Amino acid sequence: MTPKPEQNKWGLSFHHLGLAVNEPEPAVTFLTGLGYQIGSIIFDPLQNVNLSLCRHAQMPDVEIIFPAPGGGPLDKLLATRKGGLVYHMCFVSEDIDSALEALETEGGLRIFPISPVKKAVLFGGKEVSFYLVEGVGIIEIIDERSLSGER
């Protein structure tokens, strides 16, 4: 079941934290010890990364992201943070354009797109986009409308 955005100022509903690592084993060991169910590893050719969505009944979902051979979007990040890091928060929206506009106009936040919209293998082909929110960090937004043709 896909979460629906809560009624909040931005029209965003929390989905997961993104954990970038060079190798998945230490993260899997840590999260398993915390009681997480580790999802299957999925290769995303559009981003050239490997992904695993980990779920827990009482804690936030965590997406483990690690490089695939041939270079990709994590290379620079992991070159300086060899131990890995939580580098993005992910949200779901049914109206990304309105959410981004509200963040900028009502919130006074500066938003910078950092990658083109892509279909996400891990989320059944739904479109995802990444933004730098100045003073906050990187957010990913899953477009709930992208498979329904409403966008």
MIDOSE-1310 file (N, C-alpha, C; in nm, 2 decimals, decimal comma, always signed):
residues 151
mtpk	+0,08/-0,12/+0,00/+0,00/+0,00/+0,00/+0,09/+0,12/+0,00; +0,06/+0,22/-0,08/+0,13/+0,34/-0,10/+0,08/+0,45/+0,00; +0,17/+0,51/+0,08/+0,12/+0,61/+0,17/+0,06/+0,73/+0,09; -0,04/+0,79/+0,14/-0,10/+0,92/+0,09/-0,04/+1,04/+0,16
peqn	-0,01/+1,15/+0,09/+0,04/+1,26/+0,16/-0,05/+1,31/+0,28; +0,00/+1,33/+0,39/-0,07/+1,39/+0,50/-0,11/+1,53/+0,46; -0,22/+1,58/+0,52/-0,25/+1,72/+0,49/-0,16/+1,81/+0,57; -0,06/+1,86/+0,50/+0,04/+1,95/+0,56/+0,06/+2,07/+0,46
kwgl	+0,13/+2,16/+0,51/+0,16/+2,28/+0,43/+0,22/+2,26/+0,29; +0,30/+2,15/+0,28/+0,38/+2,13/+0,16/+0,32/+2,02/+0,07; +0,23/+1,94/+0,12/+0,17/+1,83/+0,04/+0,27/+1,72/+0,03; +0,35/+1,70/+0,13/+0,46/+1,59/+0,12/+0,43/+1,49/+0,24
sfhh	+0,45/+1,37/+0,21/+0,44/+1,26/+0,31/+0,57/+1,19/+0,32; +0,63/+1,17/+0,44/+0,76/+1,10/+0,45/+0,75/+0,96/+0,40; +0,86/+0,92/+0,33/+0,86/+0,78/+0,27/+0,98/+0,70/+0,33; +1,11/+0,75/+0,32/+1,22/+0,68/+0,36/+1,34/+0,77/+0,37
lgla	+1,45/+0,72/+0,44/+1,58/+0,78/+0,44/+1,67/+0,71/+0,34; +1,76/+0,78/+0,27/+1,85/+0,72/+0,18/+1,99/+0,71/+0,24; +2,04/+0,59/+0,25/+2,17/+0,56/+0,30/+2,27/+0,52/+0,19; +2,36/+0,60/+0,16/+2,46/+0,57/+0,06/+2,58/+0,50/+0,12
vnep	+2,62/+0,39/+0,06/+2,73/+0,31/+0,11/+2,82/+0,25/+0,00; +2,94/+0,23/+0,02/+3,03/+0,16/-0,08/+2,99/+0,02/-0,09; +2,97/-0,05/+0,02/+2,94/-0,19/+0,02/+2,82/-0,21/+0,11; +2,72/-0,29/+0,07/+2,60/-0,30/+0,15/+2,61/-0,39/+0,28
epav	+2,71/-0,48/+0,29/+2,71/-0,57/+0,40/+2,71/-0,51/+0,54; +2,79/-0,41/+0,57/+2,78/-0,35/+0,71/+2,65/-0,29/+0,74; +2,59/-0,22/+0,64/+2,45/-0,16/+0,66/+2,35/-0,27/+0,68; +2,36/-0,37/+0,61/+2,26/-0,49/+0,62/+2,28/-0,55/+0,76
tflt	+2,40/-0,57/+0,81/+2,42/-0,62/+0,94/+2,37/-0,53/+1,05; +2,39/-0,40/+1,04/+2,34/-0,30/+1,13/+2,19/-0,30/+1,14; +2,13/-0,29/+1,02/+1,98/-0,28/+1,01/+1,91/-0,41/+1,05; +1,97/-0,52/+1,02/+1,92/-0,65/+1,06/+1,92/-0,66/+1,21
glgy	+2,03/-0,62/+1,27/+2,04/-0,62/+1,42/+1,93/-0,53/+1,49; +1,89/-0,43/+1,42/+1,78/-0,34/+1,47/+1,64/-0,39/+1,44; +1,63/-0,50/+1,37/+1,50/-0,57/+1,34/+1,44/-0,53/+1,21; +1,52/-0,47/+1,12/+1,47/-0,44/+0,99/+1,46/-0,56/+0,90
qigs	+1,36/-0,57/+0,81/+1,35/-0,67/+0,71/+1,42/-0,61/+0,59; +1,52/-0,68/+0,54/+1,60/-0,63/+0,43/+1,54/-0,67/+0,29; +1,51/-0,57/+0,21/+1,45/-0,60/+0,08/+1,55/-0,66/-0,02; +1,50/-0,71/-0,12/+1,59/-0,77/-0,23/+1,67/-0,65/-0,29
iifd	+1,79/-0,69/-0,34/+1,88/-0,59/-0,41/+1,83/-0,58/-0,55; +1,80/-0,46/-0,59/+1,75/-0,43/-0,72/+1,85/-0,33/-0,79; +1,88/-0,37/-0,92/+1,97/-0,28/-1,00/+1,88/-0,18/-1,07; +1,92/-0,05/-1,06/+1,85/+0,05/-1,13/+1,94/+0,10/-1,24
plqn	+1,91/+0,06/-1,37/+2,00/+0,10/-1,48/+1,99/+0,25/-1,51; +1,88/+0,32/-1,48/+1,87/+0,46/-1,51/+1,96/+0,55/-1,42; +1,99/+0,49/-1,30/+2,08/+0,57/-1,21/+2,21/+0,50/-1,19; +2,22/+0,38/-1,24/+2,34/+0,29/-1,23/+2,38/+0,27/-1,08
vnls	+2,28/+0,23/-1,00/+2,30/+0,20/-0,86/+2,23/+0,07/-0,82; +2,27/+0,01/-0,71/+2,20/-0,10/-0,66/+2,12/-0,05/-0,54; +2,00/-0,10/-0,52/+1,91/-0,05/-0,41/+1,85/-0,16/-0,33; +1,82/-0,14/-0,21/+1,75/-0,23/-0,12/+1,66/-0,15/-0,03
lcrh	+1,53/-0,17/-0,03/+1,44/-0,09/+0,07/+1,42/-0,18/+0,19; +1,46/-0,13/+0,30/+1,45/-0,20/+0,43/+1,34/-0,14/+0,52; +1,26/-0,23/+0,57/+1,14/-0,19/+0,64/+1,14/-0,24/+0,79; +1,08/-0,16/+0,87/+1,07/-0,19/+1,02/+0,93/-0,15/+1,06
aqmp	+0,87/-0,22/+1,15/+0,74/-0,19/+1,20/+0,73/-0,06/+1,28; +0,83/-0,02/+1,35/+0,83/+0,10/+1,43/+0,93/+0,21/+1,39; +1,01/+0,18/+1,29/+1,11/+0,28/+1,25/+1,10/+0,32/+1,11; +1,15/+0,43/+1,07/+1,14/+0,48/+0,93/+1,21/+0,38/+0,83
dvei	+1,15/+0,36/+0,71/+1,21/+0,28/+0,61/+1,35/+0,34/+0,57; +1,44/+0,25/+0,54/+1,58/+0,30/+0,50/+1,61/+0,23/+0,36; +1,65/+0,31/+0,27/+1,69/+0,26/+0,14/+1,84/+0,26/+0,14; +1,90/+0,14/+0,12/+2,04/+0,12/+0,11/+2,07/+0,14/-0,04
ifpa	+2,16/+0,23/-0,07/+2,20/+0,26/-0,21/+2,35/+0,24/-0,22; +2,40/+0,16/-0,32/+2,54/+0,14/-0,34/+2,57/+0,13/-0,48; +2,70/+0,17/-0,52/+2,73/+0,18/-0,66/+2,73/+0,05/-0,74; +2,70/+0,06/-0,86/+2,71/-0,05/-0,96/+2,84/-0,02/-1,04
pggg	+2,89/-0,12/-1,10/+3,01/-0,10/-1,18/+2,99/+0,00/-1,29; +3,09/+0,08/-1,32/+3,09/+0,18/-1,43/+3,06/+0,32/-1,39; +3,06/+0,35/-1,26/+3,04/+0,49/-1,22/+2,89/+0,54/-1,22; +2,87/+0,63/-1,13/+2,73/+0,67/-1,11/+2,72/+0,79/-1,02
pldk	+2,60/+0,83/-0,98/+2,58/+0,95/-0,91/+2,63/+0,95/-0,76; +2,67/+0,83/-0,71/+2,72/+0,83/-0,57/+2,88/+0,85/-0,57; +2,94/+0,84/-0,68/+3,09/+0,83/-0,68/+3,15/+0,95/-0,60; +3,12/+1,07/-0,63/+3,18/+1,19/-0,57/+3,14/+1,19/-0,42
llat	+3,02/+1,16/-0,39/+2,97/+1,16/-0,25/+3,05/+1,05/-0,17; +3,06/+0,93/-0,22/+3,13/+0,83/-0,14/+3,28/+0,84/-0,15; +3,34/+0,92/-0,24/+3,48/+0,94/-0,24/+3,52/+1,02/-0,11; +3,44/+1,10/-0,07/+3,47/+1,18/+0,05/+3,41/+1,13/+0,18
rkgg	+3,32/+1,04/+0,17/+3,25/+0,98/+0,28/+3,25/+0,82/+0,27; +3,37/+0,77/+0,28/+3,39/+0,63/+0,26/+3,31/+0,54/+0,35; +3,28/+0,59/+0,47/+3,20/+0,51/+0,56/+3,05/+0,51/+0,53; +3,01/+0,59/+0,43/+2,87/+0,60/+0,40/+2,80/+0,71/+0,48
lvyh	+2,68/+0,74/+0,44/+2,61/+0,85/+0,51/+2,46/+0,85/+0,46; +2,38/+0,90/+0,55/+2,24/+0,92/+0,52/+2,24/+1,05/+0,44; +2,20/+1,05/+0,31/+2,22/+1,17/+0,23/+2,09/+1,23/+0,18; +1,98/+1,15/+0,19/+1,86/+1,22/+0,14/+1,74/+1,17/+0,22
mcfv	+1,64/+1,26/+0,23/+1,51/+1,22/+0,28/+1,41/+1,21/+0,16; +1,33/+1,11/+0,16/+1,23/+1,09/+0,05/+1,09/+1,12/+0,10; +1,02/+1,18/+0,01/+0,88/+1,21/+0,04/+0,79/+1,17/-0,08; +0,66/+1,15/-0,06/+0,57/+1,12/-0,16/+0,48/+1,24/-0,18
sedi	+0,44/+1,27/-0,31/+0,35/+1,39/-0,33/+0,26/+1,35/-0,44; +0,14/+1,40/-0,43/+0,04/+1,38/-0,54/+0,04/+1,51/-0,63; +0,11/+1,61/-0,59/+0,12/+1,73/-0,68/+0,26/+1,79/-0,65; +0,36/+1,74/-0,72/+0,50/+1,79/-0,69/+0,51/+1,94/-0,72
dsal	+0,46/+1,98/-0,83/+0,47/+2,12/-0,87/+0,42/+2,22/-0,76; +0,30/+2,18/-0,71/+0,24/+2,27/-0,60/+0,33/+2,26/-0,47; +0,38/+2,14/-0,44/+0,46/+2,12/-0,32/+0,59/+2,21/-0,33; +0,66/+2,20/-0,45/+0,78/+2,28/-0,47/+0,75/+2,43/-0,46
eale	+0,64/+2,47/-0,52/+0,60/+2,61/-0,52/+0,57/+2,66/-0,38; +0,50/+2,57/-0,30/+0,47/+2,61/-0,16/+0,60/+2,62/-0,08; +0,69/+2,53/-0,10/+0,82/+2,53/-0,02/+0,89/+2,67/-0,05; +0,89/+2,71/-0,18/+0,96/+2,83/-0,21/+0,88/+2,96/-0,17
tegg	+0,75/+2,96/-0,20/+0,67/+3,09/-0,18/+0,63/+3,10/-0,03; +0,57/+3,00/+0,02/+0,52/+3,00/+0,16/+0,64/+2,98/+0,26; +0,73/+2,89/+0,23/+0,84/+2,86/+0,32/+0,96/+2,94/+0,30; +0,97/+3,01/+0,19/+1,08/+3,10/+0,17/+1,21/+3,02/+0,15
lrif	+1,20/+2,89/+0,11/+1,31/+2,81/+0,09/+1,36/+2,81/-0,05; +1,49/+2,80/-0,07/+1,54/+2,79/-0,21/+1,56/+2,65/-0,25; +1,50/+2,61/-0,37/+1,50/+2,47/-0,41/+1,57/+2,47/-0,55; +1,66/+2,37/-0,55/+1,74/+2,35/-0,68/+1,73/+2,21/-0,72
pisp	+1,67/+2,19/-0,85/+1,67/+2,05/-0,90/+1,81/+2,00/-0,92; +1,84/+1,88/-0,88/+1,98/+1,83/-0,90/+1,99/+1,71/-1,00; +1,87/+1,66/-1,04/+1,88/+1,56/-1,14/+1,74/+1,56/-1,22; +1,74/+1,51/-1,34/+1,62/+1,51/-1,42/+1,52/+1,40/-1,36
vkka	+1,40/+1,42/-1,39/+1,29/+1,32/-1,34/+1,32/+1,19/-1,41; +1,32/+1,08/-1,33/+1,34/+0,95/-1,38/+1,24/+0,85/-1,33; +1,22/+0,75/-1,40/+1,13/+0,64/-1,35/+1,22/+0,55/-1,25; +1,16/+0,52/-1,14/+1,23/+0,44/-1,04/+1,20/+0,30/-1,04
vlfg	+1,29/+0,21/-1,07/+1,27/+0,07/-1,07/+1,22/+0,02/-0,93; +1,28/+0,07/-0,83/+1,25/+0,03/-0,69/+1,10/+0,06/-0,65; +1,05/+0,16/-0,71/+0,91/+0,21/-0,68/+0,81/+0,18/-0,80; +0,83/+0,07/-0,86/+0,74/+0,03/-0,97/+0,73/+0,12/-1,09
gkev	+0,83/+0,19/-1,12/+0,83/+0,28/-1,24/+0,77/+0,42/-1,21; +0,74/+0,45/-1,09/+0,69/+0,58/-1,05/+0,81/+0,68/-1,08; +0,77/+0,80/-1,11/+0,88/+0,90/-1,14/+0,93/+0,96/-1,00; +1,06/+0,98/-1,00/+1,12/+1,04/-0,88/+1,21/+1,16/-0,93
sfyl	+1,22/+1,25/-0,84/+1,31/+1,36/-0,87/+1,38/+1,40/-0,75; +1,50/+1,46/-0,76/+1,59/+1,50/-0,65/+1,61/+1,65/-0,65; +1,61/+1,71/-0,53/+1,62/+1,86/-0,52/+1,72/+1,88/-0,40; +1,79/+1,99/-0,41/+1,86/+2,04/-0,30/+1,78/+2,15/-0,24
vegv	+1,74/+2,14/-0,11/+1,67/+2,24/-0,04/+1,78/+2,31/+0,05; +1,80/+2,44/+0,01/+1,91/+2,51/+0,08/+1,88/+2,52/+0,23; +1,99/+2,48/+0,30/+1,97/+2,48/+0,45/+1,91/+2,36/+0,51; +1,87/+2,27/+0,42/+1,81/+2,14/+0,47/+1,88/+2,02/+0,42
giie	+1,91/+2,02/+0,29/+1,98/+1,90/+0,23/+1,91/+1,85/+0,11; +1,94/+1,73/+0,07/+1,88/+1,67/-0,05/+1,75/+1,60/-0,01; +1,65/+1,62/-0,10/+1,52/+1,55/-0,08/+1,49/+1,48/-0,22; +1,43/+1,37/-0,21/+1,38/+1,29/-0,32/+1,22/+1,30/-0,31
iide	+1,16/+1,32/-0,42/+1,01/+1,32/-0,42/+0,96/+1,21/-0,52; +0,88/+1,12/-0,47/+0,81/+1,02/-0,55/+0,68/+1,08/-0,60; +0,66/+1,08/-0,73/+0,53/+1,13/-0,78/+0,43/+1,03/-0,79; +0,33/+1,04/-0,70/+0,22/+0,94/-0,69/+0,13/+0,94/-0,81
rsls	+0,13/+1,05/-0,89/+0,05/+1,05/-1,01/+0,11/+1,00/-1,13; +0,24/+0,97/-1,13/+0,32/+0,94/-1,25/+0,27/+0,82/-1,32; +0,22/+0,72/-1,26/+0,17/+0,60/-1,32/+0,03/+0,61/-1,37; -0,05/+0,70/-1,31/-0,19/+0,71/-1,35/-0,21/+0,80/-1,47
ger	-0,11/+0,86/-1,52/-0,12/+0,95/-1,64/-0,18/+1,08/-1,61; -0,19/+1,12/-1,48/-0,25/+1,25/-1,44/-0,15/+1,36/-1,46; -0,02/+1,33/-1,46/+0,08/+1,44/-1,47/+0,09/+1,50/-1,60
